[in-house]
Amino acid sequence: MATYNGTLDLIRRTVTHRGDYTWATAPTWENYTAWVTHTDTTAQTATGALGSALKYSTDIIDLGSSQDFVVETSHSADGSIRPVIEYSTSDATLSSPSYLGKYTDDNTETGTPETHTVLNYYEEGYSDEDDDTVTGQAYKPITARYVRVNAFVENFTSSTQRGVSQLINFGWFFRFVKTQETLRDVAVSGNAHTLTGFSKILFLTDVQITPHSETDKKLLGQIVNKSNRQIRVVDANSFSVDGVSATVDVIAEGLTVVRNGPRGLRPFI
């Protein structure tokens, strides 16, 4: 079953952060109704506010085999949301997963925020969550068998106090459909030539290289690094593995990038 550090409304199908106050620790109505006021002074975010983010996590999803796909999400909340995708090709427990859109250093609600912005303190669409220069932040196509989809929700009323955060809707969808592109008459040279010119493909899954014929040469195309889109061409007649200059046609298949925005249709509870 899905897990969350909040209270599930069975009618509205929403999750509201419950904090950690009880009547014993907050014996007045004024304190008790401040649901997300926390008593643990050691659990502070980068803003200095006590407590933790609201976090919702799906079960670990086993796709049966490693596959290439894009995770699309849709979501709404009282507060700001960061989807976090944890995944692995072989770790069925996701004890040390790879991730997309990481929010805290250990993917827990009480961890230290990893980015220079904290949820609820930036304008939507202008955060660093899609910055490719920050490891794990970009939402991009992945290869995985085991996947867990999470949502962090923050709702600050001040720099030292959290408000009541609520997850209203959180949906996800795995898209396996690939697209194909052709590059013609590409000039290739060196041992690791980087292919450019793709307008649709971000994540290469298959590459076919056809060198143009040249007199007295037997040219063979090779994939050097698919993730980095690097190829080379060698001349079998020279008995060398060094890349040579050549002209090639390329047929590639892969996945396009999808921003984690208002997409997907699947109910989150």
C-alpha contacts under 8 A as a table, 3 or more apart, distances in Angstrom:
res1	aa1	res2	aa2	distance
1	M	58	T	7.04
1	M	59	D	5.72
2	A	56	Y	7.34
2	A	57	S	5.63
2	A	58	T	4.41
2	A	59	D	5.26
2	A	269	I	7.68
3	T	56	Y	5.92
3	T	57	S	5.27
3	T	58	T	6.54
3	T	59	D	7.66
4	Y	7	T	7.96
4	Y	15	V	7.74
4	Y	54	L	7.46
4	Y	55	K	5.56
4	Y	56	Y	4.40
4	Y	57	S	6.27
5	N	17	H	6.42
5	N	18	R	7.21
5	N	54	L	6.15
5	N	55	K	6.03
5	N	56	Y	7.09
6	G	15	V	5.71
6	G	16	T	5.06
6	G	17	H	4.17
6	G	18	R	5.03
6	G	19	G	7.67
6	G	54	L	6.84
6	G	55	K	7.90
7	T	15	V	5.29
7	T	16	T	5.13
7	T	17	H	6.35
7	T	18	R	6.20
8	L	13	R	6.59
8	L	14	T	5.76
8	L	15	V	4.54
8	L	16	T	6.65
9	D	12	R	5.56
9	D	13	R	5.24
9	D	14	T	5.32
9	D	15	V	6.28
9	D	16	T	7.89
10	L	13	R	5.19
10	L	14	T	7.50
13	R	168	I	7.37
13	R	269	I	6.69
14	T	166	Q	7.02
14	T	167	L	5.75
14	T	168	I	4.82
14	T	169	N	6.93
15	V	166	Q	5.66
15	V	167	L	5.19
15	V	168	I	6.76
16	T	54	L	7.75
16	T	164	V	7.20
16	T	165	S	6.10
16	T	166	Q	4.33
16	T	167	L	6.43
17	H	35	W	7.25
17	H	36	V	6.48
17	H	54	L	5.56
17	H	164	V	6.35
17	H	165	S	5.68
17	H	166	Q	6.21
18	R	35	W	5.41
18	R	36	V	5.85
19	G	35	W	5.50
19	G	36	V	4.12
19	G	37	T	6.01
19	G	38	H	5.82
19	G	51	G	7.23
20	D	35	W	7.87
20	D	36	V	7.19
20	D	37	T	7.28
20	D	38	H	5.56
20	D	39	T	6.76
21	Y	24	A	7.93
21	Y	25	T	5.94
21	Y	26	A	6.13
21	Y	32	Y	6.68
21	Y	35	W	7.16
21	Y	36	V	7.81
21	Y	37	T	6.83
21	Y	38	H	6.27
21	Y	39	T	6.68
22	T	25	T	5.33
22	T	26	A	5.94
22	T	32	Y	7.00
23	W	26	A	4.99
23	W	27	P	5.11
23	W	28	T	7.73
23	W	32	Y	6.55
24	A	27	P	5.81
26	A	29	W	7.68
26	A	31	N	5.42
26	A	32	Y	5.26
27	P	31	N	7.27
27	P	32	Y	6.90
28	T	31	N	5.50
28	T	32	Y	6.05
29	W	32	Y	4.94
29	W	33	T	5.87
30	E	33	T	5.77
30	E	34	A	6.80
31	N	34	A	5.33
31	N	37	T	7.76
32	Y	35	W	6.47
34	A	37	T	5.63
34	A	163	G	7.88
34	A	164	V	7.79
35	W	163	G	7.98
35	W	164	V	6.44
36	V	51	G	7.31
36	V	162	R	6.21
36	V	163	G	6.28
36	V	164	V	5.79
36	V	165	S	8.00
37	T	50	L	7.20
37	T	51	G	6.97
37	T	161	Q	7.29
37	T	162	R	6.86
38	H	41	T	7.61
38	H	50	L	5.76
38	H	51	G	4.96
39	T	50	L	7.60
39	T	51	G	7.61
40	D	43	A	5.75
40	D	50	L	7.00
40	D	51	G	6.77
41	T	44	Q	6.82
41	T	50	L	6.17
41	T	51	G	7.80
42	T	50	L	7.75
43	A	50	L	5.89
43	A	51	G	5.45
43	A	52	S	6.98
43	A	110	T	6.29
44	Q	47	T	7.53
44	Q	48	G	5.44
44	Q	49	A	5.48
44	Q	50	L	4.67
44	Q	51	G	5.89
44	Q	52	S	7.27
44	Q	110	T	7.57
45	T	48	G	5.40
45	T	49	A	5.83
45	T	50	L	6.88
45	T	51	G	7.51
45	T	52	S	7.26
45	T	110	T	7.58
45	T	111	G	7.68
45	T	112	T	6.14
45	T	113	P	6.99
46	A	49	A	7.68
46	A	112	T	6.78
46	A	113	P	6.68
46	A	118	V	7.56
47	T	118	V	7.82
47	T	159	S	5.65
47	T	160	T	6.73
48	G	159	S	6.61
48	G	160	T	5.47
49	A	159	S	6.11
49	A	160	T	3.84
49	A	161	Q	5.13
49	A	162	R	6.61
50	L	160	T	6.80
50	L	161	Q	6.70
50	L	162	R	7.43
51	G	110	T	7.25
51	G	162	R	7.68
52	S	109	E	5.41
52	S	110	T	4.99
53	A	109	E	5.06
53	A	110	T	6.91
53	A	152	F	6.20
53	A	153	V	5.75
53	A	154	E	5.35
54	L	109	E	6.65
54	L	152	F	5.69
54	L	153	V	5.01
54	L	154	E	6.51
54	L	165	S	6.66
54	L	166	Q	7.58
55	K	108	T	7.92
55	K	109	E	6.00
55	K	150	N	7.00
55	K	151	A	5.65
55	K	152	F	4.63
55	K	153	V	6.38
56	Y	150	N	5.50
56	Y	151	A	5.19
56	Y	152	F	6.68
57	S	148	R	6.95
57	S	149	V	5.90
57	S	150	N	4.34
57	S	151	A	6.61
58	T	61	I	7.99
58	T	148	R	5.79
58	T	149	V	5.52
58	T	150	N	6.41
59	D	148	R	6.22
59	D	149	V	7.96
60	I	92	A	7.84
60	I	93	T	7.51
60	I	94	L	7.83
60	I	146	Y	6.39
60	I	147	V	5.56
60	I	148	R	4.79
61	I	145	R	7.97
61	I	146	Y	5.51
61	I	147	V	5.04
61	I	148	R	6.11
62	D	65	S	7.79
62	D	92	A	7.77
62	D	145	R	5.83
62	D	146	Y	4.79
62	D	147	V	6.73
63	L	66	S	7.14
63	L	67	Q	7.71
63	L	145	R	5.11
63	L	146	Y	6.40
64	G	145	R	6.34
65	S	89	T	7.97
65	S	144	A	7.75
65	S	145	R	5.18
66	S	89	T	5.68
66	S	143	T	6.25
66	S	144	A	4.78
66	S	145	R	4.20
66	S	146	Y	7.99
67	Q	143	T	5.32
67	Q	144	A	5.58
67	Q	145	R	6.30
68	D	141	P	7.11
68	D	142	I	5.76
68	D	143	T	4.42
68	D	144	A	6.78
68	D	176	F	6.51
68	D	205	T	7.61
68	D	255	L	7.86
69	F	141	P	5.63
69	F	142	I	5.74
69	F	143	T	6.50
69	F	174	F	6.38
69	F	175	R	5.46
69	F	176	F	4.58
69	F	177	V	7.47
69	F	255	L	7.05
70	V	140	K	6.76
70	V	141	P	4.55
70	V	142	I	6.36
70	V	174	F	5.76
70	V	175	R	5.12
70	V	176	F	6.64
70	V	255	L	7.36
70	V	256	T	7.92
70	V	257	V	7.41
70	V	258	V	7.02
71	V	141	P	7.29
71	V	172	W	6.84
71	V	173	F	5.81
71	V	174	F	4.76
71	V	175	R	6.35
71	V	258	V	7.81
71	V	260	N	7.91
72	E	172	W	5.58
72	E	173	F	5.10
72	E	174	F	6.32
72	E	175	R	7.29
72	E	258	V	6.83
72	E	259	R	7.48
72	E	260	N	5.79
72	E	261	G	7.50
72	E	263	R	6.02
72	E	264	G	5.91
73	T	83	P	7.67
73	T	170	F	7.18
73	T	171	G	5.43
73	T	172	W	4.28
73	T	173	F	6.30
73	T	260	N	5.54
73	T	261	G	6.25
73	T	262	P	6.63
73	T	263	R	5.30
73	T	264	G	5.31
74	S	169	N	7.52
74	S	170	F	5.71
74	S	171	G	4.95
74	S	172	W	6.34
74	S	260	N	7.35
74	S	261	G	5.95
74	S	262	P	4.41
74	S	263	R	4.58
74	S	264	G	5.32
74	S	265	L	7.23
75	H	81	I	7.63
75	H	168	I	7.49
75	H	169	N	5.02
75	H	170	F	4.28
75	H	171	G	6.18
75	H	261	G	7.73
75	H	262	P	6.50
76	S	81	I	7.56
76	S	167	L	6.60
76	S	168	I	5.51
76	S	169	N	5.11
76	S	170	F	6.66
77	A	80	S	6.69
77	A	81	I	7.02
77	A	153	V	7.43
77	A	165	S	7.45
77	A	166	Q	5.53
77	A	167	L	4.52
77	A	168	I	4.86
77	A	169	N	6.72
78	D	155	N	6.97
78	D	164	V	7.73
78	D	165	S	5.42
78	D	166	Q	4.96
78	D	167	L	6.55
78	D	168	I	7.31
79	G	120	N	6.28
79	G	153	V	6.05
79	G	154	E	5.32
79	G	155	N	4.38
79	G	156	F	7.83
79	G	165	S	5.63
79	G	166	Q	6.93
80	S	119	L	5.72
80	S	120	N	5.10
80	S	124	E	7.96
80	S	153	V	5.44
80	S	154	E	5.46
80	S	155	N	6.52
81	I	119	L	7.02
81	I	151	A	6.41
81	I	152	F	5.53
81	I	153	V	4.62
81	I	154	E	6.85
82	R	101	G	7.04
82	R	103	Y	7.02
82	R	119	L	7.41
82	R	151	A	5.74
82	R	152	F	5.26
82	R	153	V	6.72
83	P	101	G	6.33
83	P	149	V	7.27
83	P	150	N	5.69
83	P	151	A	4.51
83	P	152	F	6.44
83	P	260	N	7.54
84	V	99	Y	6.86
84	V	100	L	5.69
84	V	101	G	4.88
84	V	102	K	5.47
84	V	103	Y	7.09
84	V	149	V	6.12
84	V	150	N	4.96
84	V	151	A	6.01
84	V	152	F	7.57
85	I	99	Y	5.33
85	I	100	L	5.02
85	I	101	G	6.71
85	I	102	K	7.66
85	I	147	V	7.10
85	I	148	R	6.00
85	I	149	V	4.83
85	I	150	N	6.18
86	E	94	L	7.33
86	E	97	P	5.69
86	E	98	S	5.73
86	E	99	Y	4.40
86	E	100	L	6.67
86	E	147	V	5.72
86	E	148	R	5.15
86	E	149	V	6.44
86	E	150	N	7.85
87	Y	94	L	6.79
87	Y	97	P	5.40
87	Y	98	S	5.38
87	Y	99	Y	6.08
87	Y	144	A	6.01
87	Y	145	R	7.40
87	Y	146	Y	5.47
87	Y	147	V	4.39
87	Y	148	R	6.38
88	S	91	D	5.59
88	S	92	A	7.57
88	S	94	L	6.68
88	S	97	P	5.62
88	S	98	S	6.19
88	S	143	T	7.85
88	S	144	A	5.11
88	S	145	R	6.15
88	S	146	Y	5.32
88	S	147	V	6.75
89	T	143	T	6.96
89	T	144	A	4.38
89	T	145	R	4.79
89	T	146	Y	6.26
90	S	144	A	7.95
90	S	145	R	6.88
90	S	146	Y	7.25
91	D	94	L	5.25
91	D	95	S	7.04
91	D	96	S	7.60
91	D	97	P	7.37
91	D	146	Y	7.08
92	A	146	Y	6.03
94	L	97	P	5.00
94	L	146	Y	7.40
94	L	147	V	7.96
98	S	136	G	7.63
99	Y	102	K	6.26
99	Y	136	G	5.70
99	Y	137	Q	7.93
100	L	136	G	4.94
100	L	137	Q	5.41
100	L	138	A	6.06
100	L	139	Y	5.55
100	L	140	K	7.52
101	G	129	E	5.88
101	G	130	D	7.38
101	G	136	G	6.05
101	G	137	Q	4.21
101	G	138	A	6.05
101	G	139	Y	6.26
102	K	105	D	7.55
102	K	107	N	6.65
102	K	114	E	7.18
102	K	136	G	6.30
102	K	137	Q	5.86
103	Y	107	N	6.48
103	Y	113	P	5.55
103	Y	114	E	5.68
103	Y	115	T	7.01
103	Y	152	F	7.53
104	T	107	N	5.03
104	T	108	T	6.42
104	T	109	E	7.27
104	T	110	T	7.81
104	T	111	G	4.99
104	T	112	T	4.96
104	T	113	P	4.13
104	T	114	E	5.02
105	D	108	T	7.72
105	D	111	G	5.73
105	D	112	T	5.50
105	D	113	P	6.25
105	D	114	E	5.51
106	D	111	G	5.90
106	D	112	T	7.79
107	N	111	G	6.75
108	T	111	G	5.29
109	E	152	F	7.34
113	P	116	H	7.90
113	P	118	V	6.66
115	T	118	V	6.95
115	T	128	D	7.07
115	T	129	E	7.77
116	H	128	D	7.58
117	T	121	Y	6.75
117	T	122	Y	6.75
117	T	127	S	6.82
117	T	128	D	7.15
118	V	121	Y	5.59
118	V	122	Y	7.21
119	L	122	Y	6.61
119	L	153	V	7.38
119	L	154	E	5.64
119	L	155	N	7.70
120	N	123	E	7.83
120	N	154	E	5.80
120	N	155	N	5.73
120	N	156	F	6.39
122	Y	126	Y	6.92
122	Y	127	S	6.27
123	E	126	Y	5.70
123	E	127	S	7.03
124	E	127	S	6.76
127	S	130	D	7.46
128	D	131	D	5.25
128	D	137	Q	7.65
129	E	137	Q	5.19
129	E	138	A	6.30
130	D	137	Q	5.60
130	D	138	A	4.21
130	D	139	Y	6.16
131	D	134	V	5.71
131	D	137	Q	6.07
131	D	138	A	5.56
132	D	135	T	6.91
132	D	136	G	7.80
132	D	137	Q	6.57
132	D	138	A	5.23
134	V	137	Q	5.57
134	V	138	A	7.51
135	T	138	A	7.65
139	Y	257	V	7.49
139	Y	258	V	7.12
139	Y	259	R	6.32
139	Y	260	N	6.74
140	K	203	F	7.96
140	K	257	V	5.35
140	K	258	V	6.67
140	K	259	R	7.82
141	P	202	L	7.81
141	P	203	F	6.22
141	P	255	L	6.40
141	P	256	T	7.07
141	P	257	V	6.22
141	P	258	V	7.86
144	A	147	V	7.00
149	V	172	W	7.79
151	A	170	F	7.65
153	V	165	S	6.39
153	V	166	Q	7.24
153	V	167	L	6.97
154	E	162	R	7.66
154	E	165	S	5.97
155	N	162	R	5.86
155	N	163	G	5.24
155	N	164	V	6.43
155	N	165	S	5.15
156	F	159	S	6.95
156	F	160	T	7.96
156	F	161	Q	6.01
156	F	162	R	4.17
156	F	163	G	5.09
157	T	160	T	7.96
157	T	161	Q	5.73
157	T	162	R	5.52
157	T	163	G	5.22
158	S	161	Q	5.17
158	S	162	R	6.92
167	L	170	F	7.27
169	N	267	P	7.25
169	N	268	F	6.39
170	F	267	P	6.71
170	F	268	F	4.91
171	G	263	R	7.97
171	G	264	G	5.87
171	G	265	L	5.97
171	G	266	R	4.83
171	G	267	P	5.30
171	G	268	F	5.02
172	W	263	R	7.81
172	W	264	G	5.37
172	W	265	L	6.91
172	W	266	R	5.84
172	W	267	P	7.97
172	W	268	F	7.62
173	F	264	G	5.29
173	F	265	L	7.14
173	F	266	R	6.78
177	V	255	L	7.35
178	K	253	E	6.60
178	K	254	G	5.29
178	K	255	L	5.07
178	K	256	T	7.67
179	T	200	K	7.40
179	T	201	I	6.96
179	T	253	E	5.71
179	T	254	G	5.61
179	T	255	L	6.12
179	T	256	T	7.46
180	Q	201	I	7.56
180	Q	251	I	7.31
180	Q	252	A	5.70
180	Q	253	E	4.40
180	Q	254	G	6.53
181	E	198	F	7.07
181	E	200	K	7.43
181	E	201	I	7.40
181	E	251	I	6.04
181	E	252	A	5.40
181	E	253	E	6.45
182	T	249	D	7.45
182	T	250	V	5.63
182	T	251	I	4.56
182	T	252	A	6.23
183	L	186	V	6.71
183	L	197	G	7.37
183	L	198	F	7.80
183	L	249	D	5.75
183	L	250	V	4.98
183	L	251	I	6.50
184	R	248	V	6.86
184	R	249	D	4.52
184	R	250	V	6.37
185	D	247	T	5.67
185	D	248	V	5.44
185	D	249	D	5.47
186	V	247	T	5.34
186	V	248	V	5.16
186	V	249	D	6.18
186	V	250	V	7.82
187	A	245	S	7.27
187	A	246	A	5.93
187	A	247	T	4.64
187	A	248	V	6.65
188	V	193	H	6.15
188	V	232	R	6.86
188	V	233	V	7.30
188	V	244	V	7.71
188	V	245	S	5.51
188	V	246	A	5.26
188	V	247	T	5.93
188	V	248	V	7.11
189	S	192	A	7.76
189	S	193	H	6.03
189	S	232	R	6.81
189	S	233	V	7.43
189	S	243	G	6.41
189	S	244	V	5.51
189	S	245	S	4.20
189	S	246	A	6.49
190	G	193	H	5.95
190	G	232	R	6.56
190	G	242	D	7.50
190	G	243	G	4.81
190	G	244	V	5.97
190	G	245	S	6.87
191	N	224	V	7.94
191	N	231	I	7.47
191	N	232	R	5.42
191	N	233	V	7.78
191	N	242	D	6.12
191	N	243	G	4.48
191	N	244	V	7.64
192	A	224	V	6.30
192	A	230	Q	5.31
192	A	231	I	5.53
192	A	232	R	5.67
192	A	243	G	7.71
193	H	230	Q	5.13
193	H	231	I	5.23
193	H	232	R	5.84
194	T	228	N	7.13
194	T	229	R	5.49
194	T	230	Q	4.35
194	T	231	I	6.51
195	L	229	R	5.51
195	L	230	Q	6.12
195	L	231	I	7.36
198	F	201	I	5.80
198	F	202	L	7.69
200	K	255	L	7.90
200	K	256	T	5.83
201	I	204	L	6.71
201	I	253	E	7.41
201	I	254	G	5.60
201	I	255	L	5.50
201	I	256	T	4.83
201	I	257	V	7.64
202	L	254	G	7.05
202	L	255	L	6.02
202	L	256	T	5.02
202	L	257	V	5.97
203	F	227	S	6.95
203	F	254	G	5.35
203	F	255	L	5.12
203	F	256	T	6.47
203	F	257	V	7.74
204	L	207	V	7.31
204	L	226	K	6.30
204	L	227	S	6.54
204	L	229	R	7.15
204	L	252	A	6.99
204	L	253	E	6.07
204	L	254	G	4.37
204	L	255	L	6.69
205	T	226	K	7.38
205	T	252	A	7.73
205	T	253	E	5.83
205	T	254	G	4.84
205	T	255	L	7.59
206	D	252	A	5.66
206	D	253	E	5.06
206	D	254	G	6.62
207	V	223	I	7.64
207	V	226	K	7.97
207	V	250	V	6.94
207	V	251	I	5.96
207	V	252	A	4.51
207	V	253	E	6.51
208	Q	250	V	5.68
208	Q	251	I	5.17
208	Q	252	A	6.31
209	I	221	G	5.36
209	I	222	Q	7.32
209	I	248	V	6.55
209	I	249	D	6.03
209	I	250	V	4.83
209	I	251	I	6.76
210	T	220	L	7.74
210	T	221	G	6.52
210	T	248	V	5.38
210	T	249	D	5.19
210	T	250	V	6.38
211	P	219	L	6.23
211	P	220	L	6.66
211	P	221	G	6.41
211	P	233	V	7.58
211	P	246	A	6.87
211	P	247	T	5.85
211	P	248	V	4.12
211	P	249	D	6.41
212	H	219	L	7.91
212	H	246	A	7.29
212	H	247	T	5.62
212	H	248	V	5.57
212	H	249	D	7.59
213	S	217	K	7.54
213	S	218	K	7.68
213	S	219	L	7.27
214	E	217	K	5.59
214	E	218	K	7.60
214	E	219	L	7.85
216	D	237	N	7.84
217	K	235	D	6.05
217	K	236	A	7.37
217	K	237	N	6.01
218	K	235	D	5.31
218	K	236	A	5.30
218	K	237	N	5.67
219	L	233	V	6.40
219	L	234	V	5.68
219	L	235	D	4.63
219	L	236	A	6.23
220	L	233	V	5.51
220	L	234	V	5.43
220	L	235	D	6.41
220	L	236	A	6.99
221	G	231	I	7.25
221	G	232	R	6.02
221	G	233	V	4.55
221	G	234	V	6.67
222	Q	231	I	5.64
222	Q	232	R	5.38
222	Q	233	V	6.02
222	Q	234	V	7.68
223	I	226	K	6.41
223	I	230	Q	6.41
223	I	231	I	4.51
223	I	232	R	6.61
224	V	229	R	7.95
224	V	230	Q	5.28
224	V	231	I	4.85
224	V	232	R	6.67
225	N	228	N	5.44
225	N	229	R	5.98
225	N	230	Q	4.99
225	N	231	I	6.83
226	K	229	R	4.80
226	K	230	Q	6.12
226	K	231	I	7.89
227	S	230	Q	7.80
232	R	243	G	5.42
232	R	244	V	7.43
233	V	243	G	5.17
233	V	244	V	5.72
233	V	245	S	7.21
233	V	246	A	6.80
234	V	240	S	7.09
234	V	241	V	5.97
234	V	242	D	6.10
234	V	243	G	4.94
234	V	244	V	5.66
235	D	238	S	5.58
235	D	239	F	7.10
235	D	240	S	6.87
235	D	241	V	7.73
235	D	243	G	7.78
235	D	244	V	6.95
236	A	239	F	5.33
236	A	240	S	6.85
260	N	263	R	7.39
